Amino acid sequence: MMAKRNEPTKEQVEAAAGFLRDNLHLFGPQACFLETGHIDEIAYGMLRAAGKAAH
């Protein structure tokens, strides 16, 4: 469940970031262009967008 308004929790971001790190192949050949240092930010943005879409 989202904390505050559409704000993912730290635990949600960590879980989503872990999933992304473990499954970079899902991005296809473009995965080589992802800056893995920004995976947490990508995960946060994806969760926030999903939260907004759900409301």
Contacts in CASP RR format, 6 or more apart in sequence:
PFRMAT RR
TARGET T0000
AUTHOR 0000-0000-0000
METHOD contacts of the structure
MODEL  1
MMAKRNEPTKEQVEAAAGFLRDNLHLFGPQACFLETGHIDEIAYGMLRAA
GKAAH
2 8 0 8 1.000
2 9 0 8 1.000
2 12 0 8 1.000
2 47 0 8 1.000
2 51 0 8 1.000
3 9 0 8 1.000
6 48 0 8 1.000
6 51 0 8 1.000
6 52 0 8 1.000
6 55 0 8 1.000
7 48 0 8 1.000
8 16 0 8 1.000
8 44 0 8 1.000
8 45 0 8 1.000
8 47 0 8 1.000
8 48 0 8 1.000
8 51 0 8 1.000
12 47 0 8 1.000
13 40 0 8 1.000
13 43 0 8 1.000
13 44 0 8 1.000
13 47 0 8 1.000
14 40 0 8 1.000
16 43 0 8 1.000
16 44 0 8 1.000
16 46 0 8 1.000
16 47 0 8 1.000
17 39 0 8 1.000
17 40 0 8 1.000
17 42 0 8 1.000
17 43 0 8 1.000
18 39 0 8 1.000
18 43 0 8 1.000
19 43 0 8 1.000
20 39 0 8 1.000
20 42 0 8 1.000
20 43 0 8 1.000
21 36 0 8 1.000
21 39 0 8 1.000
24 31 0 8 1.000
24 34 0 8 1.000
24 36 0 8 1.000
25 31 0 8 1.000
27 34 0 8 1.000
34 42 0 8 1.000
END
